Amino acid sequence: MALSTQVGSLQVREEELSSMLKLKDKDVSEASGHVLELSGKLQVMETSLAESRTQELQLLRDLEEVKSCYRESERDVSLLRGNGFIQLVQEAFFSGSTHYQKTEKLISIYYKGK
């Protein structure tokens, strides 16, 4: 009888351990699914980050180009002011002349500068 009780006790313990093992397998399976999902999301985010960095670099290059054009324009305006060109253009536009006369004045001013 003691042996039968011990066998019964071991069978109950085996069932408990088997149930625990099934639960652990389920937990491991769920965790693996989460890991795969998060790995996919990480890959998408890394791709997005790389694209964003590329766009940032392009925008910085564009910004430098715009700054360079702006500095060039400032130099040109400064040069034109020094030559009195801006004042001549303003006089041509703000005088009481017709559109045709203003255009003629601008053309003549332009060719005088060359």
Biopython code that builds the backbone (N, CA, C, O; Angstrom):
import numpy as np
from Bio.PDB.StructureBuilder import StructureBuilder

atoms = [
    (1, "MET", "N", (0.810, -1.181, 0.000)),
    (1, "MET", "CA", (0.000, 0.000, 0.000)),
    (1, "MET", "C", (0.863, 1.259, 0.000)),
    (1, "MET", "O", (0.530, 2.217, -0.698)),
    (2, "ALA", "N", (1.948, 1.291, 0.749)),
    (2, "ALA", "CA", (2.836, 2.440, 0.794)),
    (2, "ALA", "C", (3.404, 2.715, -0.597)),
    (2, "ALA", "O", (3.542, 3.865, -1.013)),
    (3, "LEU", "N", (3.725, 1.646, -1.297)),
    (3, "LEU", "CA", (4.251, 1.796, -2.641)),
    (3, "LEU", "C", (3.182, 2.359, -3.574)),
    (3, "LEU", "O", (3.481, 3.194, -4.427)),
    (4, "SER", "N", (1.983, 1.923, -3.423)),
    (4, "SER", "CA", (0.875, 2.403, -4.234)),
    (4, "SER", "C", (0.604, 3.879, -3.949)),
    (4, "SER", "O", (0.315, 4.642, -4.871)),
    (5, "THR", "N", (0.693, 4.289, -2.683)),
    (5, "THR", "CA", (0.504, 5.686, -2.301)),
    (5, "THR", "C", (1.618, 6.538, -2.899)),
    (5, "THR", "O", (1.376, 7.630, -3.415)),
    (6, "GLN", "N", (2.841, 6.020, -2.820)),
    (6, "GLN", "CA", (3.994, 6.748, -3.353)),
    (6, "GLN", "C", (3.859, 6.908, -4.871)),
    (6, "GLN", "O", (4.160, 7.981, -5.393)),
    (7, "VAL", "N", (3.421, 5.883, -5.584)),
    (7, "VAL", "CA", (3.228, 5.935, -7.023)),
    (7, "VAL", "C", (2.130, 6.950, -7.338)),
    (7, "VAL", "O", (2.266, 7.748, -8.266)),
    (8, "GLY", "N", (1.057, 6.921, -6.577)),
    (8, "GLY", "CA", (-0.032, 7.876, -6.780)),
    (8, "GLY", "C", (0.444, 9.301, -6.561)),
    (8, "GLY", "O", (0.095, 10.203, -7.323)),
    (9, "SER", "N", (1.242, 9.505, -5.519)),
    (9, "SER", "CA", (1.791, 10.830, -5.212)),
    (9, "SER", "C", (2.719, 11.303, -6.334)),
    (9, "SER", "O", (2.699, 12.473, -6.717)),
    (10, "LEU", "N", (3.515, 10.395, -6.845)),
    (10, "LEU", "CA", (4.432, 10.745, -7.942)),
    (10, "LEU", "C", (3.658, 11.064, -9.219)),
    (10, "LEU", "O", (4.046, 11.946, -9.985)),
    (11, "GLN", "N", (2.561, 10.340, -9.440)),
    (11, "GLN", "CA", (1.746, 10.610, -10.618)),
    (11, "GLN", "C", (1.093, 11.999, -10.522)),
    (11, "GLN", "O", (1.013, 12.732, -11.508)),
    (12, "VAL", "N", (0.633, 12.340, -9.315)),
    (12, "VAL", "CA", (0.044, 13.669, -9.108)),
    (12, "VAL", "C", (1.112, 14.735, -9.342)),
    (12, "VAL", "O", (0.863, 15.747, -9.997)),
    (13, "ARG", "N", (2.309, 14.491, -8.794)),
    (13, "ARG", "CA", (3.422, 15.449, -8.968)),
    (13, "ARG", "C", (3.795, 15.571, -10.442)),
    (13, "ARG", "O", (4.102, 16.665, -10.917)),
    (14, "GLU", "N", (3.769, 14.449, -11.169)),
    (14, "GLU", "CA", (4.070, 14.466, -12.604)),
    (14, "GLU", "C", (3.036, 15.308, -13.364)),
    (14, "GLU", "O", (3.392, 16.069, -14.264)),
    (15, "GLU", "N", (1.783, 15.169, -13.004)),
    (15, "GLU", "CA", (0.724, 15.955, -13.641)),
    (15, "GLU", "C", (0.926, 17.451, -13.358)),
    (15, "GLU", "O", (0.756, 18.287, -14.245)),
    (16, "GLU", "N", (1.291, 17.774, -12.105)),
    (16, "GLU", "CA", (1.537, 19.182, -11.746)),
    (16, "GLU", "C", (2.697, 19.750, -12.564)),
    (16, "GLU", "O", (2.620, 20.850, -13.112)),
    (17, "LEU", "N", (3.762, 18.971, -12.625)),
    (17, "LEU", "CA", (4.942, 19.423, -13.375)),
    (17, "LEU", "C", (4.638, 19.518, -14.864)),
    (17, "LEU", "O", (5.116, 20.426, -15.543)),
    (18, "SER", "N", (3.856, 18.597, -15.362)),
    (18, "SER", "CA", (3.473, 18.621, -16.767)),
    (18, "SER", "C", (2.649, 19.876, -17.069)),
    (18, "SER", "O", (2.857, 20.533, -18.089)),
    (19, "SER", "N", (1.713, 20.201, -16.174)),
    (19, "SER", "CA", (0.905, 21.424, -16.335)),
    (19, "SER", "C", (1.789, 22.657, -16.289)),
    (19, "SER", "O", (1.630, 23.572, -17.097)),
    (20, "MET", "N", (2.723, 22.682, -15.344)),
    (20, "MET", "CA", (3.649, 23.828, -15.242)),
    (20, "MET", "C", (4.493, 23.950, -16.512)),
    (20, "MET", "O", (4.723, 25.054, -17.005)),
    (21, "LEU", "N", (4.947, 22.827, -17.032)),
    (21, "LEU", "CA", (5.772, 22.826, -18.237)),
    (21, "LEU", "C", (4.974, 23.361, -19.435)),
    (21, "LEU", "O", (5.503, 24.114, -20.252)),
    (22, "LYS", "N", (3.693, 22.965, -19.530)),
    (22, "LYS", "CA", (2.847, 23.472, -20.613)),
    (22, "LYS", "C", (2.676, 24.987, -20.497)),
    (22, "LYS", "O", (2.724, 25.707, -21.494)),
    (23, "LEU", "N", (2.476, 25.459, -19.257)),
    (23, "LEU", "CA", (2.342, 26.903, -19.043)),
    (23, "LEU", "C", (3.640, 27.621, -19.416)),
    (23, "LEU", "O", (3.610, 28.678, -20.046)),
    (24, "LYS", "N", (4.765, 27.049, -19.029)),
    (24, "LYS", "CA", (6.062, 27.662, -19.356)),
    (24, "LYS", "C", (6.283, 27.669, -20.867)),
    (24, "LYS", "O", (6.788, 28.651, -21.411)),
    (25, "ASP", "N", (5.915, 26.595, -21.547)),
    (25, "ASP", "CA", (6.035, 26.541, -23.009)),
    (25, "ASP", "C", (5.175, 27.629, -23.653)),
    (25, "ASP", "O", (5.590, 28.282, -24.610)),
    (26, "LYS", "N", (3.964, 27.811, -23.105)),
    (26, "LYS", "CA", (3.070, 28.847, -23.628)),
    (26, "LYS", "C", (3.703, 30.234, -23.415)),
    (26, "LYS", "O", (3.668, 31.076, -24.313)),
    (27, "ASP", "N", (4.281, 30.468, -22.229)),
    (27, "ASP", "CA", (4.940, 31.750, -21.936)),
    (27, "ASP", "C", (6.116, 31.999, -22.882)),
    (27, "ASP", "O", (6.298, 33.104, -23.392)),
    (28, "VAL", "N", (6.905, 30.955, -23.105)),
    (28, "VAL", "CA", (8.067, 31.080, -23.997)),
    (28, "VAL", "C", (7.594, 31.368, -25.420)),
    (28, "VAL", "O", (8.191, 32.184, -26.123)),
    (29, "SER", "N", (6.534, 30.705, -25.840)),
    (29, "SER", "CA", (5.989, 30.924, -27.180)),
    (29, "SER", "C", (5.492, 32.358, -27.334)),
    (29, "SER", "O", (5.764, 33.006, -28.345)),
    (30, "GLU", "N", (4.757, 32.862, -26.321)),
    (30, "GLU", "CA", (4.274, 34.247, -26.368)),
    (30, "GLU", "C", (5.439, 35.236, -26.371)),
    (30, "GLU", "O", (5.424, 36.217, -27.115)),
    (31, "ALA", "N", (6.439, 34.976, -25.542)),
    (31, "ALA", "CA", (7.605, 35.859, -25.482)),
    (31, "ALA", "C", (8.339, 35.872, -26.822)),
    (31, "ALA", "O", (8.803, 36.920, -27.272)),
    (32, "SER", "N", (8.443, 34.703, -27.455)),
    (32, "SER", "CA", (9.101, 34.633, -28.763)),
    (32, "SER", "C", (8.327, 35.448, -29.792)),
    (32, "SER", "O", (8.917, 36.133, -30.628)),
    (33, "GLY", "N", (7.000, 35.366, -29.723)),
    (33, "GLY", "CA", (6.175, 36.167, -30.627)),
    (33, "GLY", "C", (6.391, 37.656, -30.416)),
    (33, "GLY", "O", (6.484, 38.418, -31.379)),
    (34, "HIS", "N", (6.472, 38.072, -29.157)),
    (34, "HIS", "CA", (6.716, 39.489, -28.856)),
    (34, "HIS", "C", (8.100, 39.926, -29.350)),
    (34, "HIS", "O", (8.264, 41.021, -29.887)),
    (35, "VAL", "N", (9.074, 39.063, -29.159)),
    (35, "VAL", "CA", (10.428, 39.377, -29.611)),
    (35, "VAL", "C", (10.442, 39.555, -31.129)),
    (35, "VAL", "O", (11.050, 40.496, -31.639)),
    (36, "LEU", "N", (9.780, 38.661, -31.844)),
    (36, "LEU", "CA", (9.724, 38.777, -33.311)),
    (36, "LEU", "C", (9.012, 40.065, -33.731)),
    (36, "LEU", "O", (9.460, 40.763, -34.641)),
    (37, "GLU", "N", (7.904, 40.370, -33.062)),
    (37, "GLU", "CA", (7.153, 41.594, -33.378)),
    (37, "GLU", "C", (8.011, 42.832, -33.129)),
    (37, "GLU", "O", (8.063, 43.740, -33.959)),
    (38, "LEU", "N", (8.680, 42.859, -31.983)),
    (38, "LEU", "CA", (9.517, 44.012, -31.645)),
    (38, "LEU", "C", (10.733, 44.114, -32.569)),
    (38, "LEU", "O", (11.176, 45.215, -32.896)),
    (39, "SER", "N", (11.264, 42.975, -32.984)),
    (39, "SER", "CA", (12.393, 42.991, -33.925)),
    (39, "SER", "C", (11.967, 43.595, -35.254)),
    (39, "SER", "O", (12.713, 44.363, -35.862)),
    (40, "GLY", "N", (10.772, 43.247, -35.699)),
    (40, "GLY", "CA", (10.245, 43.823, -36.944)),
    (40, "GLY", "C", (10.063, 45.320, -36.815)),
    (40, "GLY", "O", (10.435, 46.075, -37.715)),
    (41, "LYS", "N", (9.489, 45.759, -35.692)),
    (41, "LYS", "CA", (9.288, 47.193, -35.475)),
    (41, "LYS", "C", (10.630, 47.929, -35.409)),
    (41, "LYS", "O", (10.773, 49.030, -35.939)),
    (42, "LEU", "N", (11.600, 47.307, -34.754)),
    (42, "LEU", "CA", (12.932, 47.922, -34.664)),
    (42, "LEU", "C", (13.543, 48.091, -36.047)),
    (42, "LEU", "O", (14.139, 49.127, -36.341)),
    (43, "GLN", "N", (13.399, 47.088, -36.889)),
    (43, "GLN", "CA", (13.942, 47.159, -38.244)),
    (43, "GLN", "C", (13.280, 48.294, -39.026)),
    (43, "GLN", "O", (13.953, 49.043, -39.734)),
    (44, "VAL", "N", (11.952, 48.415, -38.893)),
    (44, "VAL", "CA", (11.231, 49.500, -39.576)),
    (44, "VAL", "C", (11.721, 50.853, -39.060)),
    (44, "VAL", "O", (11.929, 51.779, -39.844)),
    (45, "MET", "N", (11.903, 50.969, -37.761)),
    (45, "MET", "CA", (12.358, 52.240, -37.180)),
    (45, "MET", "C", (13.791, 52.566, -37.606)),
    (45, "MET", "O", (14.110, 53.729, -37.852)),
    (46, "GLU", "N", (14.644, 51.566, -37.695)),
    (46, "GLU", "CA", (16.016, 51.813, -38.137)),
    (46, "GLU", "C", (16.046, 52.284, -39.589)),
    (46, "GLU", "O", (16.835, 53.156, -39.953)),
    (47, "THR", "N", (15.188, 51.706, -40.404)),
    (47, "THR", "CA", (15.082, 52.131, -41.806)),
    (47, "THR", "C", (14.589, 53.574, -41.877)),
    (47, "THR", "O", (15.107, 54.389, -42.641)),
    (48, "SER", "N", (13.580, 53.868, -41.067)),
    (48, "SER", "CA", (13.023, 55.224, -41.027)),
    (48, "SER", "C", (14.080, 56.219, -40.540)),
    (48, "SER", "O", (14.175, 57.330, -41.061)),
    (49, "LEU", "N", (14.867, 55.821, -39.551)),
    (49, "LEU", "CA", (15.929, 56.684, -39.038)),
    (49, "LEU", "C", (16.967, 56.958, -40.126)),
    (49, "LEU", "O", (17.413, 58.094, -40.288)),
    (50, "ALA", "N", (17.344, 55.940, -40.854)),
    (50, "ALA", "CA", (18.333, 56.117, -41.929)),
    (50, "ALA", "C", (17.790, 57.069, -42.997)),
    (50, "ALA", "O", (18.514, 57.933, -43.491)),
    (51, "GLU", "N", (16.510, 56.906, -43.350)),
    (51, "GLU", "CA", (15.895, 57.807, -44.339)),
    (51, "GLU", "C", (15.853, 59.243, -43.809)),
    (51, "GLU", "O", (16.114, 60.193, -44.547)),
    (52, "SER", "N", (15.523, 59.386, -42.535)),
    (52, "SER", "CA", (15.463, 60.721, -41.936)),
    (52, "SER", "C", (16.840, 61.384, -41.928)),
    (52, "SER", "O", (16.963, 62.582, -42.183)),
    (53, "ARG", "N", (17.855, 60.605, -41.638)),
    (53, "ARG", "CA", (19.222, 61.159, -41.641)),
    (53, "ARG", "C", (19.623, 61.586, -43.040)),
    (53, "ARG", "O", (20.267, 62.621, -43.213)),
    (54, "THR", "N", (19.250, 60.802, -44.038)),
    (54, "THR", "CA", (19.545, 61.161, -45.422)),
    (54, "THR", "C", (18.838, 62.458, -45.792)),
    (54, "THR", "O", (19.433, 63.344, -46.406)),
    (55, "GLN", "N", (17.562, 62.567, -45.414)),
    (55, "GLN", "CA", (16.804, 63.787, -45.688)),
    (55, "GLN", "C", (17.407, 64.983, -44.959)),
    (55, "GLN", "O", (17.480, 66.082, -45.507)),
    (56, "GLU", "N", (17.838, 64.757, -43.719)),
    (56, "GLU", "CA", (18.450, 65.844, -42.941)),
    (56, "GLU", "C", (19.715, 66.341, -43.630)),
    (56, "GLU", "O", (19.929, 67.548, -43.745)),
    (57, "LEU", "N", (20.547, 65.423, -44.085)),
    (57, "LEU", "CA", (21.777, 65.818, -44.774)),
    (57, "LEU", "C", (21.467, 66.609, -46.041)),
    (57, "LEU", "O", (22.126, 67.607, -46.335)),
    (58, "GLN", "N", (20.457, 66.157, -46.791)),
    (58, "GLN", "CA", (20.080, 66.867, -48.011)),
    (58, "GLN", "C", (19.566, 68.263, -47.672)),
    (58, "GLN", "O", (19.903, 69.230, -48.355)),
    (59, "LEU", "N", (18.760, 68.373, -46.630)),
    (59, "LEU", "CA", (18.241, 69.680, -46.222)),
    (59, "LEU", "C", (19.370, 70.604, -45.764)),
    (59, "LEU", "O", (19.341, 71.803, -46.039)),
    (60, "LEU", "N", (20.355, 70.052, -45.069)),
    (60, "LEU", "CA", (21.498, 70.864, -44.649)),
    (60, "LEU", "C", (22.292, 71.348, -45.863)),
    (60, "LEU", "O", (22.746, 72.492, -45.895)),
    (61, "ARG", "N", (22.460, 70.473, -46.864)),
    (61, "ARG", "CA", (23.153, 70.886, -48.090)),
    (61, "ARG", "C", (22.363, 71.988, -48.798)),
    (61, "ARG", "O", (22.932, 72.980, -49.252)),
    (62, "ASP", "N", (21.051, 71.798, -48.884)),
    (62, "ASP", "CA", (20.192, 72.806, -49.517)),
    (62, "ASP", "C", (20.282, 74.129, -48.768)),
    (62, "ASP", "O", (20.354, 75.194, -49.382)),
    (63, "LEU", "N", (20.278, 74.058, -47.447)),
    (63, "LEU", "CA", (20.373, 75.265, -46.627)),
    (63, "LEU", "C", (21.684, 75.998, -46.889)),
    (63, "LEU", "O", (21.695, 77.222, -47.019)),
    (64, "GLU", "N", (22.773, 75.267, -46.967)),
    (64, "GLU", "CA", (24.070, 75.889, -47.242)),
    (64, "GLU", "C", (24.076, 76.547, -48.620)),
    (64, "GLU", "O", (24.646, 77.622, -48.808)),
    (65, "GLU", "N", (23.433, 75.884, -49.574)),
    (65, "GLU", "CA", (23.355, 76.450, -50.924)),
    (65, "GLU", "C", (22.541, 77.747, -50.912)),
    (65, "GLU", "O", (22.924, 78.729, -51.548)),
    (66, "VAL", "N", (21.425, 77.747, -50.191)),
    (66, "VAL", "CA", (20.590, 78.947, -50.096)),
    (66, "VAL", "C", (21.356, 80.066, -49.392)),
    (66, "VAL", "O", (21.299, 81.225, -49.804)),
    (67, "LYS", "N", (22.074, 79.708, -48.325)),
    (67, "LYS", "CA", (22.869, 80.723, -47.618)),
    (67, "LYS", "C", (23.925, 81.325, -48.546)),
    (67, "LYS", "O", (24.156, 82.535, -48.547)),
    (68, "SER", "N", (24.552, 80.464, -49.328)),
    (68, "SER", "CA", (25.571, 80.928, -50.262)),
    (68, "SER", "C", (24.966, 81.877, -51.295)),
    (68, "SER", "O", (25.541, 82.924, -51.595)),
    (69, "CYS", "N", (23.798, 81.506, -51.839)),
    (69, "CYS", "CA", (23.117, 82.377, -52.807)),
    (69, "CYS", "C", (22.730, 83.702, -52.156)),
    (69, "CYS", "O", (22.833, 84.761, -52.775)),
    (70, "TYR", "N", (22.289, 83.635, -50.917)),
    (70, "TYR", "CA", (21.906, 84.846, -50.202)),
    (70, "TYR", "C", (23.109, 85.773, -50.031)),
    (70, "TYR", "O", (23.011, 86.976, -50.271)),
    (71, "ARG", "N", (24.249, 85.202, -49.614)),
    (71, "ARG", "CA", (25.453, 86.018, -49.448)),
    (71, "ARG", "C", (25.891, 86.641, -50.778)),
    (71, "ARG", "O", (26.303, 87.800, -50.829)),
    (72, "GLU", "N", (25.795, 85.850, -51.850)),
    (72, "GLU", "CA", (26.122, 86.375, -53.183)),
    (72, "GLU", "C", (25.202, 87.524, -53.548)),
    (72, "GLU", "O", (25.650, 88.555, -54.051)),
    (73, "SER", "N", (23.924, 87.346, -53.296)),
    (73, "SER", "CA", (22.948, 88.401, -53.605)),
    (73, "SER", "C", (23.224, 89.649, -52.790)),
    (73, "SER", "O", (23.121, 90.765, -53.298)),
    (74, "GLU", "N", (23.573, 89.460, -51.527)),
    (74, "GLU", "CA", (23.910, 90.625, -50.690)),
    (74, "GLU", "C", (25.109, 91.374, -51.265)),
    (74, "GLU", "O", (25.115, 92.604, -51.311)),
    (75, "ARG", "N", (26.121, 90.629, -51.700)),
    (75, "ARG", "CA", (27.301, 91.269, -52.301)),
    (75, "ARG", "C", (26.909, 92.013, -53.569)),
    (75, "ARG", "O", (27.354, 93.136, -53.802)),
    (76, "ASP", "N", (26.065, 91.373, -54.395)),
    (76, "ASP", "CA", (25.628, 92.015, -55.633)),
    (76, "ASP", "C", (24.852, 93.299, -55.347)),
    (76, "ASP", "O", (25.078, 94.324, -55.990)),
    (77, "VAL", "N", (23.943, 93.237, -54.386)),
    (77, "VAL", "CA", (23.160, 94.424, -54.035)),
    (77, "VAL", "C", (24.074, 95.515, -53.511)),
    (77, "VAL", "O", (23.911, 96.688, -53.848)),
    (78, "SER", "N", (25.028, 95.130, -52.692)),
    (78, "SER", "CA", (25.976, 96.100, -52.153)),
    (78, "SER", "C", (26.777, 96.753, -53.284)),
    (78, "SER", "O", (27.002, 97.964, -53.287)),
    (79, "LEU", "N", (27.199, 95.927, -54.236)),
    (79, "LEU", "CA", (27.939, 96.440, -55.393)),
    (79, "LEU", "C", (27.073, 97.394, -56.200)),
    (79, "LEU", "O", (27.517, 98.470, -56.598)),
    (80, "LEU", "N", (25.827, 96.985, -56.436)),
    (80, "LEU", "CA", (24.918, 97.819, -57.215)),
    (80, "LEU", "C", (24.620, 99.131, -56.500)),
    (80, "LEU", "O", (24.515, 100.180, -57.135)),
    (81, "ARG", "N", (24.484, 99.070, -55.191)),
    (81, "ARG", "CA", (24.247, 100.299, -54.425)),
    (81, "ARG", "C", (25.447, 101.229, -54.555)),
    (81, "ARG", "O", (25.302, 102.443, -54.706)),
    (82, "GLY", "N", (26.623, 100.638, -54.494)),
    (82, "GLY", "CA", (27.849, 101.427, -54.615)),
    (82, "GLY", "C", (27.939, 102.114, -55.969)),
    (82, "GLY", "O", (28.477, 103.216, -56.074)),
    (83, "ASN", "N", (27.421, 101.477, -56.991)),
    (83, "ASN", "CA", (27.446, 102.048, -58.336)),
    (83, "ASN", "C", (26.254, 102.966, -58.587)),
    (83, "ASN", "O", (26.168, 103.589, -59.645)),
    (84, "GLY", "N", (25.343, 103.055, -57.639)),
    (84, "GLY", "CA", (24.171, 103.912, -57.798)),
    (84, "GLY", "C", (23.077, 103.282, -58.635)),
    (84, "GLY", "O", (22.098, 103.953, -58.960)),
    (85, "PHE", "N", (23.209, 102.021, -58.992)),
    (85, "PHE", "CA", (22.246, 101.341, -59.849)),
    (85, "PHE", "C", (20.877, 101.256, -59.182)),
    (85, "PHE", "O", (19.859, 101.510, -59.825)),
    (86, "ILE", "N", (20.843, 100.902, -57.901)),
    (86, "ILE", "CA", (19.569, 100.752, -57.180)),
    (86, "ILE", "C", (18.812, 102.072, -57.191)),
    (86, "ILE", "O", (17.601, 102.102, -57.409)),
    (87, "GLN", "N", (19.528, 103.150, -56.957)),
    (87, "GLN", "CA", (18.878, 104.465, -56.939)),
    (87, "GLN", "C", (18.297, 104.799, -58.316)),
    (87, "GLN", "O", (17.197, 105.343, -58.417)),
    (88, "LEU", "N", (19.038, 104.472, -59.367)),
    (88, "LEU", "CA", (18.545, 104.724, -60.725)),
    (88, "LEU", "C", (17.291, 103.909, -61.023)),
    (88, "LEU", "O", (16.349, 104.407, -61.639)),
    (89, "VAL", "N", (17.288, 102.646, -60.581)),
    (89, "VAL", "CA", (16.129, 101.789, -60.801)),
    (89, "VAL", "C", (14.935, 102.336, -60.035)),
    (89, "VAL", "O", (13.827, 102.394, -60.568)),
    (90, "GLN", "N", (15.155, 102.737, -58.788)),
    (90, "GLN", "CA", (14.059, 103.288, -57.992)),
    (90, "GLN", "C", (13.511, 104.564, -58.644)),
    (90, "GLN", "O", (12.298, 104.769, -58.692)),
    (91, "GLU", "N", (14.390, 105.397, -59.131)),
    (91, "GLU", "CA", (13.945, 106.625, -59.797)),
    (91, "GLU", "C", (13.135, 106.297, -61.043)),
    (91, "GLU", "O", (12.144, 106.963, -61.342)),
    (92, "ALA", "N", (13.561, 105.262, -61.772)),
    (92, "ALA", "CA", (12.853, 104.875, -62.987)),
    (92, "ALA", "C", (11.451, 104.373, -62.658)),
    (92, "ALA", "O", (10.504, 104.660, -63.391)),
    (93, "PHE", "N", (11.311, 103.638, -61.584)),
    (93, "PHE", "CA", (10.015, 103.066, -61.234)),
    (93, "PHE", "C", (9.096, 104.033, -60.508)),
    (93, "PHE", "O", (7.877, 103.969, -60.663)),
    (94, "PHE", "N", (9.658, 104.905, -59.737)),
    (94, "PHE", "CA", (8.801, 105.769, -58.924)),
    (94, "PHE", "C", (8.576, 107.152, -59.535)),
    (94, "PHE", "O", (7.923, 108.008, -58.939)),
    (95, "SER", "N", (9.119, 107.351, -60.710)),
    (95, "SER", "CA", (8.817, 108.608, -61.391)),
    (95, "SER", "C", (7.436, 108.460, -62.032)),
    (95, "SER", "O", (6.891, 107.356, -62.054)),
    (96, "GLY", "N", (6.880, 109.508, -62.534)),
    (96, "GLY", "CA", (5.541, 109.470, -63.108)),
    (96, "GLY", "C", (5.494, 108.904, -64.510)),
    (96, "GLY", "O", (4.563, 109.207, -65.257)),
    (97, "SER", "N", (6.456, 108.100, -64.891)),
    (97, "SER", "CA", (6.534, 107.571, -66.254)),
    (97, "SER", "C", (5.510, 106.468, -66.481)),
    (97, "SER", "O", (4.993, 105.871, -65.537)),
    (98, "THR", "N", (5.227, 106.211, -67.773)),
    (98, "THR", "CA", (4.369, 105.087, -68.148)),
    (98, "THR", "C", (5.168, 103.798, -68.032)),
    (98, "THR", "O", (6.388, 103.812, -67.876)),
    (99, "HIS", "N", (4.460, 102.706, -68.112)),
    (99, "HIS", "CA", (5.121, 101.404, -68.030)),
    (99, "HIS", "C", (6.183, 101.259, -69.125)),
    (99, "HIS", "O", (7.282, 100.769, -68.868)),
    (100, "TYR", "N", (5.854, 101.680, -70.319)),
    (100, "TYR", "CA", (6.794, 101.596, -71.439)),
    (100, "TYR", "C", (8.043, 102.428, -71.160)),
    (100, "TYR", "O", (9.162, 101.976, -71.402)),
    (101, "GLN", "N", (7.848, 103.644, -70.650)),
    (101, "GLN", "CA", (8.990, 104.522, -70.359)),
    (101, "GLN", "C", (9.855, 103.928, -69.245)),
    (101, "GLN", "O", (11.082, 103.996, -69.305)),
    (102, "LYS", "N", (9.213, 103.346, -68.232)),
    (102, "LYS", "CA", (9.974, 102.717, -67.138)),
    (102, "LYS", "C", (10.816, 101.568, -67.680)),
    (102, "LYS", "O", (11.980, 101.407, -67.313)),
    (103, "THR", "N", (10.211, 100.772, -68.558)),
    (103, "THR", "CA", (10.941, 99.645, -69.145)),
    (103, "THR", "C", (12.121, 100.144, -69.963)),
    (103, "THR", "O", (13.213, 99.584, -69.876)),
    (104, "GLU", "N", (11.917, 101.186, -70.752)),
    (104, "GLU", "CA", (12.996, 101.761, -71.555)),
    (104, "GLU", "C", (14.121, 102.277, -70.657)),
    (104, "GLU", "O", (15.298, 102.080, -70.960)),
    (105, "LYS", "N", (13.762, 102.937, -69.554)),
    (105, "LYS", "CA", (14.785, 103.443, -68.626)),
    (105, "LYS", "C", (15.578, 102.295, -68.027)),
    (105, "LYS", "O", (16.804, 102.360, -67.936)),
    (106, "LEU", "N", (14.870, 101.234, -67.614)),
    (106, "LEU", "CA", (15.568, 100.083, -67.026)),
    (106, "LEU", "C", (16.515, 99.447, -68.025)),
    (106, "LEU", "O", (17.635, 99.082, -67.669)),
    (107, "ILE", "N", (16.084, 99.311, -69.264)),
    (107, "ILE", "CA", (16.957, 98.717, -70.295)),
    (107, "ILE", "C", (18.189, 99.588, -70.505)),
    (107, "ILE", "O", (19.304, 99.080, -70.626)),
    (108, "SER", "N", (17.985, 100.886, -70.546)),
    (108, "SER", "CA", (19.136, 101.766, -70.771)),
    (108, "SER", "C", (20.071, 101.741, -69.547)),
    (108, "SER", "O", (21.291, 101.796, -69.701)),
    (109, "ILE", "N", (19.504, 101.660, -68.344)),
    (109, "ILE", "CA", (20.329, 101.579, -67.121)),
    (109, "ILE", "C", (21.113, 100.270, -67.121)),
    (109, "ILE", "O", (22.292, 100.245, -66.770)),
    (110, "TYR", "N", (20.454, 99.188, -67.516)),
    (110, "TYR", "CA", (21.086, 97.884, -67.551)),
    (110, "TYR", "C", (22.284, 97.902, -68.494)),
    (110, "TYR", "O", (23.360, 97.420, -68.140)),
    (111, "TYR", "N", (22.107, 98.448, -69.674)),
    (111, "TYR", "CA", (23.190, 98.444, -70.634)),
    (111, "TYR", "C", (24.287, 99.444, -70.297)),
    (111, "TYR", "O", (25.423, 99.283, -70.743)),
    (112, "LYS", "N", (23.967, 100.475, -69.518)),
    (112, "LYS", "CA", (25.013, 101.402, -69.067)),
    (112, "LYS", "C", (25.937, 100.693, -68.069)),
    (112, "LYS", "O", (27.138, 100.958, -68.019)),
    (113, "GLY", "N", (25.346, 99.779, -67.270)),
    (113, "GLY", "CA", (26.127, 99.055, -66.278)),
    (113, "GLY", "C", (27.080, 98.062, -66.890)),
    (113, "GLY", "O", (28.038, 97.648, -66.236)),
    (114, "LYS", "N", (26.845, 97.665, -68.135)),
    (114, "LYS", "CA", (27.702, 96.655, -68.782)),
    (114, "LYS", "C", (28.879, 97.267, -69.461)),
    (114, "LYS", "O", (29.692, 96.554, -70.049)),
]
sb = StructureBuilder()
sb.init_structure("model")
sb.init_model(0)
sb.init_chain("A")
sb.init_seg("    ")
for serial, (resi, resn, name, xyz) in enumerate(atoms, 1):
    if name == "N":
        sb.init_residue(resn, " ", resi, " ")
    sb.init_atom(name, np.array(xyz, "f"), 0.0, 1.0, " ", f" {name:<3s}", serial, name[0])
structure = sb.get_structure()
